[in-house]
Amino acid sequence: MLGLLSYTMHMRTFHFGQAGFEGFLAKEAGACLEKGPGWVLSSARHVDLCFAHLSFMDPVELRGSAVNALAGALADYFFETSKDLRYDAVWPLCFESAASQGLSARRQSVEAAFREKTGRMARVMRLAEPGRPGLGPAQGLFVYLADFGRAFACRDAWGGGQRRMSDDPQAPSRSYLKVEEAYAVLRESPQAGETVVDLGAAPGGWSYSAAKRGAEVLAVDNGPLKGAAKDNPLIRHAQEDAFKFQPAGRADWLFCDIIAPPERSLELLLRWVENGWCRKFVVNLKFGRTDPFPLLRRVEAELAPRCTVLRPRHLYHDREELTVPGIARIA
Ligand SMILES: C[S@@+](CC[C@H](N)C(=O)[O-])C[C@H]1O[C@@H](n2cnc3c(N)ncnc32)[C@H](O)[C@@H]1O
């Protein structure tokens, strides 16, 4: 078994997000020591980042060229760091891997071997809940395979709230997954009887998501609603220009997923918040091939002071876009 000294803390933070976006993640995390597909090792301590799905606080780096060796090193780390911990409730056990080919199968083998090796802590392992923790700080065991023989691990992590959502075969678009994920980040979702204005609603994935929770939706889009959003008794369709649309009264929710320059969508959101036209919002900003940081700086400078909660995120289901869920400060 390895001694505690083997786990000397280097005050580093390891972040992972979506593969292909590690350049943005490195810029946001700052003080980048190393990066790979979807991950960044930094000597800075920032968390609550837009591009990070999970941040490992003071990770250790473990190596082992064979599955058994890597799983053994992980088990040793787990035993050693469990000595001062009490396990009297469910705790997160999270295994993730970089997007390189074959690494996901390797991760599954390492996790299975780790579970075998930790059999002597059966009571503790029965309390382990597999998967990512939710938003905010979490204690558990967090493992990321950066390569076939190299893993980062830690006991304290910070979750951005992003996660893969399960599809609903009735949802008229894949976009549905984004708004569902945004609720998890915001820790709020539309409730029965609430009102939602959905700008750029067609074919209706976001509207359907709100209506299936019992909210009343006004879906604004010149395009047609489809599938379970079309003729839905809780969804009214207005064929109008979303940028000119003004609500009759305050809506509980503003949704906006318009294909438009992201600055335009952000300005639209600012207008809604400044006018008190919505309390909560989920707005998608499609930055495409442009630099998202000027946009993020405007979100921070102009929107944040007007909100009680604001969590811009590059979601698991986002591509070249980011999603801004928040709650407006209502006077
Ligand atoms: C990505 S889709 C929205 C998908 C939708 N969130 C869903 O879940 O099905 C973008 C939509 O924005 C609409 N759109 C673009 N410009 C608009 C405008 N000025 N006013 C209203 N809708 C607009 C398009 O017609 C398109 O249906």
Ligand as a Chemical Component Dictionary entry (heavy atoms), coordinates in Angstrom:
data_LIG
# 
_chem_comp.id                   LIG 
_chem_comp.type                 NON-POLYMER 
_chem_comp.pdbx_formal_charge   0 
_chem_comp.three_letter_code    LIG 
# 
loop_
_chem_comp_atom.comp_id 
_chem_comp_atom.atom_id 
_chem_comp_atom.alt_atom_id 
_chem_comp_atom.type_symbol 
_chem_comp_atom.charge 
_chem_comp_atom.model_Cartn_x 
_chem_comp_atom.model_Cartn_y 
_chem_comp_atom.model_Cartn_z 
_chem_comp_atom.pdbx_ordinal 
LIG C1  C1  C 0  -32.311 25.585 -33.028 1  
LIG S1  S1  S 1  -33.924 25.901 -33.522 2  
LIG C2  C2  C 0  -34.809 25.813 -32.019 3  
LIG C3  C3  C 0  -35.018 24.427 -31.536 4  
LIG C4  C4  C 0  -35.974 24.351 -30.369 5  
LIG N1  N1  N 0  -35.378 24.916 -29.163 6  
LIG C5  C5  C 0  -36.390 22.946 -30.092 7  
LIG O1  O1  O 0  -36.166 22.466 -28.983 8  
LIG O2  O2  O -1 -36.989 22.308 -30.958 9  
LIG C6  C6  C 0  -33.887 27.605 -33.867 10 
LIG C7  C7  C 0  -35.228 28.207 -34.264 11 
LIG O3  O3  O 0  -35.089 29.621 -34.251 12 
LIG C8  C8  C 0  -36.054 30.112 -35.170 13 
LIG N2  N2  N 0  -35.785 31.536 -35.471 14 
LIG C9  C9  C 0  -34.720 32.088 -36.088 15 
LIG N3  N3  N 0  -34.870 33.424 -36.145 16 
LIG C10 C10 C 0  -36.044 33.713 -35.518 17 
LIG C11 C11 C 0  -36.764 34.901 -35.250 18 
LIG N4  N4  N 0  -36.281 36.089 -35.602 19 
LIG N5  N5  N 0  -37.939 34.809 -34.602 20 
LIG C12 C12 C 0  -38.433 33.616 -34.214 21 
LIG N6  N6  N 0  -37.800 32.446 -34.448 22 
LIG C13 C13 C 0  -36.632 32.489 -35.090 23 
LIG C14 C14 C 0  -35.914 29.180 -36.359 24 
LIG O4  O4  O 0  -37.107 29.213 -37.138 25 
LIG C15 C15 C 0  -35.705 27.821 -35.661 26 
LIG O5  O5  O 0  -36.923 27.115 -35.582 27 
# 
loop_
_chem_comp_bond.comp_id 
_chem_comp_bond.atom_id_1 
_chem_comp_bond.atom_id_2 
_chem_comp_bond.value_order 
_chem_comp_bond.pdbx_ordinal 
LIG C1  S1  SING 1  
LIG S1  C2  SING 2  
LIG S1  C6  SING 3  
LIG C2  C3  SING 4  
LIG C3  C4  SING 5  
LIG C4  N1  SING 6  
LIG C4  C5  SING 7  
LIG C5  O1  DOUB 8  
LIG C5  O2  SING 9  
LIG C6  C7  SING 10 
LIG C7  O3  SING 11 
LIG C7  C15 SING 12 
LIG O3  C8  SING 13 
LIG C8  N2  SING 14 
LIG C8  C14 SING 15 
LIG N2  C9  SING 16 
LIG N2  C13 SING 17 
LIG C9  N3  DOUB 18 
LIG N3  C10 SING 19 
LIG C10 C11 SING 20 
LIG C10 C13 DOUB 21 
LIG C11 N4  SING 22 
LIG C11 N5  DOUB 23 
LIG N5  C12 SING 24 
LIG C12 N6  DOUB 25 
LIG N6  C13 SING 26 
LIG C14 O4  SING 27 
LIG C14 C15 SING 28 
LIG C15 O5  SING 29 
# 
